[in-house]
Each structure stands twice: as structure tokens, then as C-alpha cells.
């Protein structure tokens, strides 16, 4: 399903160069956001702002003007007037006071009061407002509505507005109003009084306009206007040109995405397209099925243990499915197919670490094809993925340090960058596009290396394997179990160290895991910790403790070290693969020494002969080449050490005899070691043992050593 749906991904990317026109696969429409926004902006500009009449301000102005007139009428002289007016903040010159005093008779007073009462209407005709900030209204309207004034609703052009913050304009407007009083000498003081109400604190930008901006009503009108503007669409017919030959820019890429979504929608509704889609999916499913069958056969031939164990097969299938899903998700989120390098490189590295390079290379090559189909890529992407995975698999043969993972990641990144750059050049892409996508591929490879390093312990648990780094950690002599082995059984410990070097060289001679054999050799005899004095390498010139035991009892002690070793391995948390070396390093061989001792005792007592089966180790026999090599190395090292004069010829004969005994006894039947490999193992063991037990020149004695010194 992942591949089937991935095959329907849009085959174009931003910045890609196309050599032919891209036509609309289906009729569709696309929202024209720019036109929609332009119409909404126009609607906002045509929607007037609402202002309401400031009754409270007008009432205060009228009250102060009447109070000023009353004070002038009641004051006996200018001095008395000044004393009282200063309390209100009014300041009139003596001449201005005189002019106001002339209006205090009955006729003039009525004329003054009529003028004051007319100010409401006069100010209402003047659209004096506060300038509205863009954050309050947005775009500037063409008209405004004046609500609640003496003359009802008024509609004025925005250009007619007068702003109270404009001092010069305000002074001129108020001056025209005061001239209507027809009282020479009073225009200035009365005008200042009115302006003082409109500009209570001009220095700190405090203004009180005649008309107040009503944000709530204005926002309501704006919302209605915007709702009245419908979404604007661009219509495209099937076959219309969407992109001309050249580089796909941002707008064209968005258009292609819209066209592709419309096409996907049509696939579900158009019967003809649905039939084409069904055929496409059938073909894709057939290809995927062939690839899966080929993978199954390949794994069965070259790694049958994966097929034999359901948990291993399940883990492998889960790995491929998860990585395919990751490929699809990365392509959907980023729109860049080169991100597929990440899951492909991770798959190759995991399989190489878990199994071997040949299996990993075959599976990952098939996975590259599936990943390419998943993101609807072409041959160019497939070549990039194959280059990246090839470098990863070939360099990940044995990971012994965490730095090695990063080194492999860096080399893979370089290969991915180079491959992407080359296929970009052959495709005629723009240089910037090539470098950008090559960078994506390199970054994906580096990210894969970092992720592999982070999840390495999880990989070991999931596939039941032990990496070289983990094996090296168990080689540390400061490990508690190795410390006990060295302190409590020093002879066994030295034997294990020697055996480790022998077995590692033998394993490498036939191309199997030498490090695994070496670590297995270090721990193969840990069961001797429980009864160290019963094993010859730990006698230290003390009496043989088997002399006082029957052969049968001695047999139980000797073969018991295998069972004890397995228990200690579980107790100390050794990796399961090392348990195999402990359990299999003797296989089901006969404990010859005590078998002969029992046979001689039975013969002397006149009893029936002893059966070999009673004196065999419980097994199992070696199932890995590595554990078989350890068995041969262990037997050969012990036999050569028992030789009185270990010459190269005797060593070679001894090693060959041990190998033939194990072969003829059926100890190698359960592992897939060949006779050719067995011969190479013999050669390696002979070479290593000859180096250990080489002869030495007998140095001549000095005169002092020949005869004792005399006084």
C-alpha cells in the first residue's frame, strides 16, 4: 500500500528544469488569492468609518462661554473679573474684557446667548476628528459617516475631514465661528477658549474632537463588506498550459500542486480515470510482488537462518516496511525526493551490521527500487540511492568504533552528493537546483549515520545480534567476569587469552568473524571458576585432586564446567551469542582421559566395557563456523601443549589428528564449514602454534656456572 499510494506522488519539484510544456491533466479552478485580497481591500476602502457626535464636549464649551459672559456681567471692574476668571483658567486682556462687558445689557446678552446656542450646529457642520491610526482601521476609507449630530447622519468625503491635531487648521476653523458673534475684539479670546477644549494637552498629543471614532460600528461594517466579497478563482481547462519549458518557480509549483490535487480528486469520481488508476495500481502491485518474491528467494538462499526463525523474518519485514513508510513521509513533508537517501542508507547499514555485506547489498538494492517507486522518482533517483547504499554497505563491514559510523556516513554523504550532482548535470538542471538537491542527499546520509549510532543498541536487540563495538566492550579485562577468571583461575585465563589469538587468526583465514571467536574464547571456560583446582592448567604443582575420585565422579566435574559456564554467563548478562561458545566448544566429544581410566578399571574388575556415550559432553555440537573453529583451536592447543618436544612436524600432525577426530566424530555436521575451509583453519592453527611453541637456542654456560667458586 505504501508503494501504491507513493506512486501517485506529483512527479515535479520546485526549481526543477522541464524541457516540455506541462499541461493540465484535468479541468480545475484555483483560488486567486491576490485578486480576492484586492477586492477585499477595495471593499474596505469603500466602507466608511463611523464617527459619533461628542455631545459632552459641546455641553462643556457652551457652559464655559456662558459662565464667562456671566462673570463679566457681575464683575465691578477688570481687576475683579481677572481675579475670578483666573480661577477658571481664562485670560482676557483689559480691552477684550471691555468688549465682552458691552454685551452684558439685555439685548446684547440675548444675542450672545443665541450665538452660544448656535455653536452646536456650527461645530456639527465641521467634521473635526482625531486622526485614526492604521492599526485601528486598516486602509483609509473614501468616505466617513457622521452619526448623532444636530443634522442627523451626514456622509462626508475623507478629504473633507479636519483634524484637531492640526493647530493651524483648527484655529482658522474656530475663527470663522467666532466672527459670527459680530463682537469685534472677542474673536481671539473666545476662539482660544474653544480650541482649549479641543486641544486640552497638545504637547502630549491629547485631543478631544467634535466627532469621535466609533471602532465597534466601523469594524461591523468592515466585516460585512469583506463577507460580501466571494472567493475569486482562476479557471483552467484540461490541456491548458500550466508551465512553460524552463525552471519551475514558486508560483508555478503551487499551481502544479493544485492541478495534481484536482487530478487525484478526479481519479475517485471519473470512471475512466478510475479504471486507468486501477490498471496502474495492478501493474505496480505486480512489480512489488515480483520484488518481494525475489527478496524472499534471495534471503532463503544466502541467509536461511532468517527464514528459519519467524522473529528474524518478522524483524526484517518490519524494517523494510518502516523504512518505506519513512521514505513516503519525508517526501510528503519536505517535497524533496533526495530525503529517501536517509531510509535507504539506514536500511543498508542495519542489514550489514545485523548480517553480512552480501545479504545487505542484495536486499538494499531491491529496497532502492521500492523506495524510488514510493516517492514516484525516476532512474536518476534510483542511481543516487544505489550509489549511497553501495558505499554504505561496502564500508560497514565491521564497525568497531563509533567514529567509524560517522566516517561511513561522511563517505556516503560524499557519494550521494556526487551522484546527485552528476545526474543533475545529465538532466540539464540549473546549477543552483543541482547543488541544493545534492546537499539534501548529503545531509540525509549524514543524518542516517547519526540515527544509526543512536539506535545501535535497539538494532542489536531487535535482530538478536552483537556488534563489534559490543564485543570489544566485553574484551575489557576490567569486566567483572574476566577479573574473576584471572584472579581465581589464572591458568584458565592465560589459556583463554592464547586460545583467543589462535582462534581469531584461524577465523580470519576463512573470512568469518574473528573478533567474535576471540571474545568467545575469552569466556568459553568461565565455568571452571566454580572448581578451578580440578583442571590441570590450575594445578600449580599441587596434587591431582582426581586421584581420589572415581572416573565417573571426575567426569561429572569436568563436563559440569559447561553448564556452570552457561549459568555464569546468564548471571553476568553476556550476549546470547557468547553463550553458544560456552555450550558448544566441546560439542559432544568424549572425555578421553577418564573414559580410558574407567575402561581400565572395569577391565581390571572383570566388568563389561564402558560405553563412549556415557563419557561424552552433553553438547550441543557447534552450529556456527566460529564455534567450530573454537572447538578445533581448543583441542589443538591442549594437545600441542602436552607434547614433550613440540616440533613443527609434530605440531602439524597433532593439529591434523584433532581436526580429523572432530570431523569423523560428527562434531562438524551441524555447521556449514567446508573441507577447504577446514584445511585453511588447520594451516592457520599450525602457523600460530609453531610461533608459540618455537624452539630456543641453548646458551653455553659460563666458567662460573660449570664449577663452584672456591675460596
N, C-alpha and C positions, 0 to 999 in steps of 0.2 A: 504493500500500500504506500509505503514511503516513496518508493521509486516511481510508482504510477502517478501519484499526485505531484511529485517533483518534476516529472516530465512535462507538466503543463506550466512550468515557470516561464516568465517572459524572457525571450532569448536576447534581450538588448540590455545594455548598461550605460550609465551616464559617462560621457566622454568617449564612447566607442565611435570608431570611424566606420561608416557604412558606404558601400560603393554603389548601391542602387536605392531607388526610392522605397520608402516604407509606406505601404498603403493601408487604409483602414480595413481590417478584416470583417467588420460588421458596422452597420449604421449605429451611431451613438450620439449622445449630446454630453457636453461638459459645461459645468458651471463657469461662467466668465466672471471671475471674482473682481477683476478690475472694473468691468462695466457695472456690476452690481454695487460696488463701493462708490463709483462715480455717481450713480443715480441716487444712492442714499445720501451722499454729500449734497447733491443738488436739492434733494427733498429737505434736508436740514436747513440749507440756506434759504429756501422758500418758506420755511416755517418761522413765523415771527416770535420774537421774545415777548414775554408778558411783563408789563410794569403796572403797579397799582399806585393810586394817588396817596400821598403822605399827608393825611388829614391832621395828624398830631403836630407836624411841623407847621402847617398853615395856621393852626389854632394858636401856637406859641407866638408866631410872628404878629398876628392880629392883636393878641393880648399885650405884647410889649409895645407896639405902636400906640395903642390906646392908653396904656399906662404912661408913656412918655408925654402924650398930649395932656393928660390929666395933671401930671406933675407940673408941667409948665403953667397950667391954668391956676394951680393952687399956690405956687411959689410966689413970695412977695417980691423977690428980686433975683438977679442972676446967681448971686452967691448962695442963696438958699436953695435954688434949683440945682446948682453944681453939687452941693453937699448931698442932696438926696439922690441925684442921678448917678453919682459916682458909686453909690452902693449897689446899683444895678449893672454897673459896668458900662454906662452910657457916657459919652463925652461930646459935648456940644460947645462950640465957640460962642462968645457973647453975642455976636451978630446972628448966628444960627438960632440961639435962644430967642433973640428978639423977633426973628421971622416966625418962629413957632408960637410966640406969645401973641402975635397978631391974629392967629387962628383960633383964639380962645373965646371970642364973642359967640353969641348963639348961632348966628348964620354961618360963620366960618367953621364953628365946631361941627355943625351938621355936615358941612361939605367935607371936612376931614374924615369924619366917621364913614361917610359914603365911600370915600376913596379907599379907606382901610378895608371895608367890607368887599369892595370890588377886587381886592388883591387875590382872593381865592380863584376867581375866574381868570384874572390876568395871568397868575402863575400857572394855572391849569392849562393855559394855552401854550405855555413854554415847556417843551419836552426836556426839562433839565434832569439828567440822570447821572448815576455813577457808572464809570466805565467798567464793563463786565470782563473779568479775566477769562482767557481761553479755556481754563480748566473747568469753569462754571458752565459754559455754554458750548464750547467747541467752535465750529465755524461761525463766522459772523453772518447774521441774517440780513436779508434785504429790507425787511420791514419790522416794525415793532407794534404791539398793541398796548394802548394806554387805557387801563381799566379803572373805574370808580371815580373818575374826575367829575367836575361840575357839569361837563357836557357829555357825559356818558362815555361809551367806548370810542376811542379815536385810533386811527391807523396812520402811522407816520413812516416815512422812509428813514432808513438808518442814517442817511446823510444829514437829516434834519435834526438829529439829536444834539443837545448841548450838554457838555459835561461839566459838573460842578468843580472838577479838579482844574479846569482851565480858568484861572483867575481873571484874565483879561476879558474873555468872552462873557463870564458871569457878571463882571462889573458893567459891561455895556448893556447886557440884557436888563439888569436891575435898574440901571439909569433910565432906560426908556419907560419903565413902570413908574418911577418916582416923578418923572416930568408930567405925568397925567394929573398930579395934585395941583399943578399951577400955583406953586408957592415958591417963588424964587428964593434961593439961599438954603432950602431944605433938602434938595436932591441928594447932596453928598451925605449928610448925617443919616437920613432915613435909608439911603441905599446901603451905607455901611452896616446899619443895624440888620437889614435883611440878609446881606452877604455873610455877616457873622453867624447867622443861623444855618446858612447853607455850608459854610466852611468853619465849623467850630474849632478845628485844630489842623490847619492846612500843612504846617510843618511836619506833623506826624501822619499825614495822609488820612485824617479823619474828616469825612464829608457826610452831609445828610441831604440827599437830593429831594426834589419835589416828587419825583416818581421813583418808587422802589422796585428793584428787580425781583420778580416772583419766580424763583427757581423751580418750585414744585409744579406750577402750571406750565411753565416752559418745557420742563422735562416730559410732562404728559403729552404735550403737543408734538414734541420731537419723536417720542416713542410711537405715536400714532402715524406720524409721517413715514418713519422707517418701516413700520409694518405694512404700510401701503405699497412699498416697493417690493416686487416679487424678485425671486432669484433669476438672474439672467443666464441664458445658456447659449453656447455655440453649437450649432448642428453640423454633424459630419455624416456623409453618406458612405455606403460601402464602396471601396475603391478610391476614395478621396486620398490625396497625398497628405501624409502626416509629417514626414521628414524627408527633406531633400538629401541627396548624397553629400556626405561630409561628416563632421563631428556632431554627435548628439549632445545638445546643450541642456541646461537645466529645465527650461520650459518645454522643450521637445520631449524630454524624458518623462515629465509629468503627464504630457499628452499621451504618450505611448502607454503609460500605466493605466490611464483612464480607458483607452481603447482596448487594452488587454482585459481589464475587468469586465467591460461590456461584452467582449467575446466569450469570456468564461461564463457570464450570465446567460448568454445566448445558447451555450452548449447544453444548458439544463432545460431550455424551453423549445428550441428548434429541433424537430425530429431528424432532419437531415444532418445537422451538425452533431446531434447526439449519436447518430449511427457512426459518423466518422470518428467521434471520440471513442466509441466502444471498440472499433477496429484498432485504433491507435493503442488503447489500453491492452487489448488482446495481444497485439504484437509485442508490446513492452513486457507484458506478463510472461510471454513465451521466452523472450530473451533472458529475463531474470530467472525463469525456471531452468533454462539450459545452464546458466552460470552457476546456479545453486547445485545442480546435479554434478557439474564438473568439479566444483569445490568439494562436494561430498566424496567423490571418487578419489580425488587427489589426496584428501586427508586420510581416507581409508588405506591408500597405498603407502603413503610416506610417513604417516603418524597413526598407526592403528590403535594405539592406546587412547587416543582421543575418542574414537568411535566406541571402544570397548567400555568406557566409563561414561555413563549418562551425564554425570555432573560436569565433566570436561566438555562434552559436546554442547551441553546447555550453556556453559560459560562462553564458549566460542561463538555460538549463535547470538547470545545476548550482546557480546562485544560488538559484533558486526551490525546488529540492529541499532544499538545505541549510537554508534558512530555514524551510521547512515542518517539517523534522526538528527544528530548534531549537525551534519552537513546541510540538511534541509533548513534547520532553524537558523544557522549562521547566514545562509543565503537570503532567507526571508527577512531577517533583521537588518542585515547590512547591505543587501543588494549587490554583493561582490562575490563572484564565484571562487576567487582565489582563496577565500577563507576555508574552502574544502581541503586545503593543504593540511590544516590543523588535525581534523579527524583521521585523515589518511596516514599522516606521519605517526600519530599516536597508535593507530592500529598496527602499523609495521613494527614500531618499537616494542609494543606489548607482546606481539607474537614472537618476535626474535628473542626477547628475554624469556618468555614462557616456554618456547620450544626450541626451534633452531632456524637458521637463516634460510634453508631451502623451503621449509614449510611456510615461513613468514613471507618469503618473496612470492610464492605462488598464490597464496591467499590474498595478499595485499594487492597484487596485480589485478586479480578479479574484482577486488573491492574498489579499485580505482575506476573500473568500468561502471560499477554500480553507483559510485559517488558522482561520476560525470553525468549519468542518466538522471540522478536525483535532482541535480541543480540545472538540468537541461543545458549542459555545456556541450562543447564540440570537441573535435580532435585536438585542438590547441590546449584546452584544459586537461585532457587526458594525458598528453605528453608531459605537461608540467607535473601532474600528480605522479606519473610513473618515475620521472627523474627524482622527485623528492623522496618517494618511498624507496627507490633503489639505493640511494645514498644512505638513508636511514638504516635499512636492513643490513647492508654490507659493512657499515661501521659499528653496528651494535652487537657484534658477535659475542663479546664478553665485556660486561660493564663491571669494572672493579672499583671505580671511584665515582662519586657524584659529579666531579668535574668532567668525567668522560661523557656523561649525558649532555652536559652543556656544550662540550666540544662537538658531539654528534649533531646537536641542534644548530650550532653555528655553521657546520659544513652543509647541513641540509638546507639552511636558510640561503646560503650562497648558491647552492644548486637550484633551488626554487626561483631565486631572483634571476639567475642566468637563463633558466629555461623560459620563464615568463617574458623576459626581455627579448629573447630570440623569436619566440612565437609571435610577439607583438610586432616585431620588425617585419616578419614574413607576412603578417596580416595587414600591413600598411597603416597601422595605428599612429596617432600623434605621439611624439616623443614624451610629452608630459603624461599622457594616459599610460604609456608603457611603463615609465618609471614608477608612477603611482601604484599601478596594479602589481608590478614586480615587488614593490615594497610591501604591499599587502601579503603577498605569498611568503616573503621572507619573514615578516612579522608573525604570520601564522605558524611557520616552522619553529621559530624561537619560542612562541607560546606553548606549542606542543611539548617541547623539551622541558620547559618549566613544569607543566602539568604532569608529565611522566615522572619527574623527580618527586613531585608532591604525592602522587598516588602509588608509588612503587610498593609500599607495604601492602596496600589493598590488592595490587596485582598478584603478589605472592600468595595471599590468602585465597583469592578468587580462583587461581589456576593450580593451587597446591604445589607451588614451585619455590625454590630458594635461589635468589640471585647471587652473583659473585660477591657483591658487597656484603650480603648477609653471611656468606661463607667466610669471608675474610674477618668479619667480626667474631665468628666462632673459633677462628685460629688464634685469637689473642690468648697468650699464656696466662693472662690475669683473669680469665674466665674461671669461676669457682670450681667447676668440674675438672678442668685441666690442672688447676692448682692442687686439688686433692690427689689427682693421678700422679703428679710429680712428687708430692710430699709423702704419700702413703705407699706408692708402688713405683719407685724411681726406675727400676729395671724395665717394667712395662712401659713407662713413659718414654724412656730412651728408645726402646724397641718401636714404639708408635711413631716417634719422630723419624727414625731411619726408614720405617716402612712407608711413611708419607712421601718421602722423596723418591723412593723406589717406584711406588705405585703411580705417582704423578708423572714421572718420566715415561712409564710404560703406557699410561693412558694417552698422553700427548702423541705417542708414536703411532697410534691408530686413529687419532683425531677425535677422541671423546673428551669429556670434561675432566681435565687433570686436577683442577682445583677442588672439585667435588670429591675425587678419590683421595686427595691429600687430607682434607678435613675429615672424611670418613675414617681414614687410617688413624688419625689422632684420637678418635673416640671409639674405635672398634672394640677395644679391650677394657673399657671402663668398668665392666662387671667384675674385674679382678680386684677392684678396690675393697670389696667385702671380705675376701680371703686371700690377701696377697702372698702369704707365706707358703701357699700350696702350688705356686707356679715358679718354675725353675729360674726365670730371669730375676726373681726377687729373693733367691736363697741367701745370698751374701755369705757364703761359706758355712751356713748353718746346716744342721742335719735335715735330711729329706723327710718331711712330715708324712709322706705317703708310705714310708717303710712300715709303719704300724697300722696301716689301713688295708682293708681288702681291696682288690682291684675294682670291685663293684662300687664300693664307697668312694674310692678315688674318682671313679668315672662320674658319679653324681656331682662331685665338687668341681671337676673340670668343666663339664658341659653346663653346669649351673652358672658359670660366668656370663653366658649368652643371655639367659633370662634375667640375671641381675643387671646386666648392662642395659637391656631394654627398659627395665623399671627405673633405673637411674636417669636414663635419657628422658623419660616422661616426667620424672620428678624435677629435672632441671630445665625442662622446656626446650629440648633440642628440636630442630626442624624434623618433621617426619621422614624426610628423605635420608637423614643420617641414621635413623633407626634401622633402615634396611641394611646398612653396612654392619651394624652390630649383630643383627639377627642372621645375616646370610654369609658372614665372612668365613664360616666353617662349613656352610651348607649342610649336607647330611653325611659328611665324611666319617670314617671310622677313627676312633681314638686308638691308634695302633699300639701304643706303648702298653696301655692297660688291657687291651684286647689280647696281646701276646702273653702278658702276665697272667691273665685269667685262664687262657688256654693251657699254659704250662702247669698252673695249679690244678686244673681239672684233670689234666693228663696224669699228673703225679698221684692224684687221688683216685684215678681209675674211673672217673665220671665221663659223661658224654661231652663231646666237644661244644665249645661256646659258639653261639650264632653271632655273626658280624652285626646283624641288625640290632642286637642288644647293646652294642657299643658304638652306635652312631649318634652324631649330634641330631637334635630334633629338627634342624633346618629353619626356614626353607632354603632351597638351593638358590643361588644367585639368579635374579631376574633382570638385572642391568649389566651391561658390559663393564660398568665401573665397579660394581661389587664383585664381579667375576675376576677382574684384574686384581682387586684387593685380596681375594682368596689365593690366587696364584702367587702374589707377592709375599703374602704372609707365610705360606707353606715353603716357598723357596728360600726366604730369608732365614727361617728357623732351621731348615735342613742344611744350608751352607754354613751357618754358624756352628753346627755340630761337627763339621768336618775337621779332622786333625790337621790336614795340610791343604787349605783351600786354594789350589792352583786354578788357573783359568780353565784348564781342561776339566777338572773335577767340578768346578762351579757350573760349567755349561752342561755337563752330563746330569748333575743334580737338578738343575732347573728344568731340563727336558723331561726327566723322570717324573718330577712333580706335576708338570703340565699334562703328561700322558696319563698319569694316575687319575687326575681330576677329570680328564676327558673321557677315559674308559669307564670311570665310575659313574658317569652320567651327571656330574655336577654342573656341567656347562649346557645341559639340554634345555634349560628354561630361559636362557639368554640368547641373543642373536649374534654372538661373536662367531666369526668365520675362522677357518683353519689358517687362512692367510694372516688374519689379524692376530691369531694365537701365536704364529711364528714370530711376528714383529714384537709381540709382548715378551716372548722368550728372549729375543735378541736384546731388547732394552733392559730386561732384568739381569741378564748375564753381564752386560756392559756396566751397569750400576753396581752390581755385587763385586765384580772384579776391581772396581775403583775403591770399594770399601775395604775389601779383604786382600789388598795388594801386598806383595811381598816386600820385605825390607832388607837392606844390606846389613850384615853382622859387622859391626865396627870392631877393629882389633883392640885388644886390651893393652893398657899401658904397663910399663915395668912395675909400677907401684901396685897395679891390680894383680900381676902374676905372683908376686911374693910379698909377704907381710914385711913391714918396716921393722928393722932391728935397732936396738939402742946402741 
